[in-house]
Amino acid sequence: MSEKAFEPPLNRPVLPGDARSDYERYLNTDELLALQKSSGEWVHRDELLFQVVHQSSELWLKLAWNDTAAAAELVAEADVAGALRLLRRASMCLRFVTAQLDMLEQMSPWEYQEIRKVLGHGSGFDSPGVKELRPAMARLGEAFHEARERAGLTLLDLYVQGREHEELYQLAEALIELDEWLQTWRIRHYRVVARVIGERVVGTQGTPVEVLGRLIHRVEYPELWDVRNELTAKSQAEA
């Protein structure tokens, strides 16, 4: 008999585990889909929507901070092209988590009050993904400025002479895009909270929603935003 006759059928799982297929075993779908409350545990059926949005957001944020941290290492190793590839992915992750917030506006503000009662002190301030992303972005910023300084450039020089230092210029723009999407997520999150529970109330962790509103102005790379002012001033001075 040919050797092929002894190969297991392709629909038979070969990975370790008890799930019915290799797809389910590799992705741990039994465990993944058990992370949400069952219908018998819901105080309102929209708990499923609420948990799916937040749990999937944490997965995208996990990818974002891992890619950002890896990009910082690549910049330190002078592999700017590799870093740019990862930063494009990180920014896409933030686009996805921002878009997912639309789903929360599909909840009735009154019916959400039932869900809110079972959240304890749960708050977006405690998001592990955001807590990991910010220090990863800080390390990336340090690596970028070290690379810029090795090239003997100020930030203003880098932008004015951008076409002569294309990779470093593209890296600066990748940093500000990531920063812009994080700020966009904060703004969108604030507006969703305001739409669902109101702007003049206290959140589940005892923090007024208006405090969340003040955070929308936070940026991680203020120097990259400030250099735009310098560029405008330079152009007007030379006119």
C-alpha positions in Angstrom: 0.0 0.0 0.0 1.2 3.6 -0.6 2.4 5.7 2.3 -0.5 8.1 1.6 -3.0 5.5 2.7 -1.7 5.8 6.3 -2.2 9.5 6.5 -5.0 10.6 8.9 -8.0 12.2 7.4 -7.6 16.0 7.1 -10.8 16.6 9.1 -9.4 14.7 12.1 -7.6 16.9 14.7 -3.9 16.3 15.3 -3.2 19.0 17.8 -3.4 18.2 21.5 -6.6 18.9 23.3 -10.2 17.8 23.6 -12.0 20.1 21.2 -13.6 18.7 18.0 -11.2 20.4 15.5 -7.7 21.7 15.3 -9.2 25.2 14.6 -10.9 25.0 18.0 -7.9 23.5 19.8 -5.4 26.1 18.4 -7.6 29.1 19.2 -8.9 27.6 22.5 -12.4 28.5 21.4 -14.1 26.5 24.2 -12.2 28.6 26.8 -12.6 31.8 24.8 -16.4 31.6 24.4 -16.8 30.6 28.0 -15.3 33.9 29.2 -18.6 35.7 28.7 -21.5 35.3 31.1 -24.0 32.7 30.1 -27.6 33.7 29.3 -28.7 32.4 32.7 -26.3 34.9 34.4 -27.3 38.0 32.5 -29.0 40.8 34.3 -29.8 42.1 30.8 -29.1 40.4 27.5 -26.8 43.3 26.4 -24.3 42.1 28.9 -23.1 39.9 26.1 -22.6 42.9 23.8 -20.8 44.8 26.6 -18.4 42.0 27.4 -17.7 41.1 23.8 -16.8 44.8 22.9 -14.5 45.2 25.9 -12.8 41.7 25.8 -12.1 42.0 22.1 -10.8 45.5 22.6 -8.3 44.1 25.1 -7.1 41.6 22.6 -6.5 44.2 20.0 -4.8 46.4 22.5 -2.6 43.5 23.5 -1.4 43.2 19.9 -0.9 47.0 19.7 1.4 47.2 22.7 3.3 44.1 21.8 3.9 45.5 18.3 4.8 48.9 19.6 7.3 47.5 22.1 8.8 45.4 19.3 9.0 48.4 17.1 11.0 50.3 19.8 13.5 47.5 19.8 13.8 47.5 16.0 14.4 51.3 16.0 17.2 50.8 18.6 18.7 48.2 16.2 18.5 50.6 13.3 15.8 48.6 11.5 13.4 51.5 10.9 11.6 49.7 8.0 10.8 46.8 10.3 9.5 49.1 12.9 7.3 51.0 10.4 5.6 47.7 9.5 4.7 46.9 13.1 3.6 50.5 13.8 1.1 50.4 10.9 -0.4 47.3 12.5 -0.5 49.0 16.0 -2.4 52.0 14.6 -4.8 49.7 12.9 -5.5 48.0 16.2 -6.4 51.4 17.7 -8.7 52.0 14.7 -10.5 48.7 15.4 -11.0 49.4 19.1 -12.3 52.9 18.3 -14.8 51.6 15.7 -16.0 48.9 18.2 -17.2 51.6 20.5 -20.1 52.2 18.1 -21.6 49.0 19.3 -22.0 50.4 22.8 -24.3 53.1 21.5 -26.7 50.4 20.4 -27.6 49.9 24.0 -30.5 51.7 25.6 -29.2 54.2 28.1 -32.0 53.1 30.6 -31.4 49.4 30.1 -27.6 49.9 30.5 -28.3 51.1 34.0 -29.1 47.4 34.9 -25.7 46.3 33.6 -24.0 49.1 35.4 -25.2 47.7 38.7 -23.1 44.5 38.3 -19.9 46.2 37.1 -18.6 46.8 40.7 -15.9 49.4 40.5 -14.9 48.3 36.9 -13.7 51.3 34.9 -11.9 51.9 31.6 -9.2 53.6 33.6 -8.1 50.0 34.6 -7.7 48.7 31.0 -4.6 46.5 31.0 -4.1 47.2 27.3 -3.9 50.9 27.7 -1.7 50.6 30.8 0.7 48.5 28.7 0.5 50.6 25.6 1.5 53.9 27.1 5.0 52.7 28.5 5.6 50.9 25.2 4.9 54.2 23.4 7.3 55.9 25.8 10.1 53.4 25.0 9.4 53.9 21.3 9.6 57.7 21.7 13.0 57.3 23.4 14.3 55.1 20.7 13.1 57.5 18.0 14.8 60.5 19.6 18.0 58.5 20.1 18.0 57.7 16.3 17.2 61.3 15.4 20.1 62.5 17.6 22.5 60.0 16.0 21.6 61.5 12.7 22.5 65.0 14.1 19.0 66.3 13.5 16.6 68.5 15.6 12.9 67.7 15.1 12.6 70.9 13.1 15.5 69.8 10.9 13.9 66.4 10.4 10.7 67.8 9.1 12.3 70.5 6.9 14.8 68.0 5.4 12.4 65.1 5.5 13.0 63.9 2.0 16.7 63.6 2.8 15.9 61.4 5.8 12.9 59.6 4.5 12.8 56.6 7.0 13.3 58.8 10.0 10.6 61.2 8.8 8.2 58.3 8.2 9.0 57.0 11.6 8.1 60.4 13.2 4.8 60.3 11.3 4.1 56.7 12.4 4.6 57.9 16.0 2.2 60.8 15.7 -0.4 58.6 13.9 -0.3 56.1 16.8 -0.6 59.0 19.2 -3.5 60.5 17.2 -5.4 57.2 17.2 -5.0 56.8 21.0 -6.3 60.3 21.5 -9.1 59.6 19.0 -10.0 56.5 21.0 -10.1 58.6 24.2 -12.4 61.2 22.6 -14.7 58.5 21.2 -14.8 56.7 24.5 -15.7 59.9 26.3 -18.5 60.7 23.9 -19.9 57.1 24.2 -19.9 57.4 28.0 -21.6 60.8 27.9 -24.2 59.4 25.5 -24.9 56.4 27.6 -24.8 57.6 31.2 -24.5 61.4 30.9 -21.7 64.0 31.3 -22.6 65.3 34.8 -22.6 62.0 36.7 -20.0 60.0 38.6 -18.6 56.9 37.0 -18.4 53.4 38.5 -15.0 54.1 40.1 -16.2 57.3 41.7 -14.6 59.6 39.1 -16.8 62.3 37.5 -17.3 61.8 33.8 -16.1 65.3 33.3 -12.7 64.2 34.5 -12.7 61.7 31.6 -13.5 64.6 29.3 -10.3 66.4 30.4 -8.2 63.4 29.5 -9.1 63.7 25.8 -6.4 66.4 25.5 -3.6 64.1 26.6 -1.0 63.1 24.0 2.0 60.9 24.4 4.3 62.8 22.0 3.7 66.5 22.7 7.0 67.4 21.0 5.8 66.0 17.7 2.7 68.1 17.9 4.6 71.2 19.0 7.0 71.0 16.0 4.0 71.7 13.7 3.8 75.2 15.4 7.5 75.7 14.8 7.1 74.7 11.1 4.3 77.2 10.7 6.3 79.9 12.5 9.3 79.2 10.3 7.3 79.4 7.1 5.7 82.7 8.1 9.1 84.1 9.1 10.6 83.2 5.7 7.6 84.5 3.7 
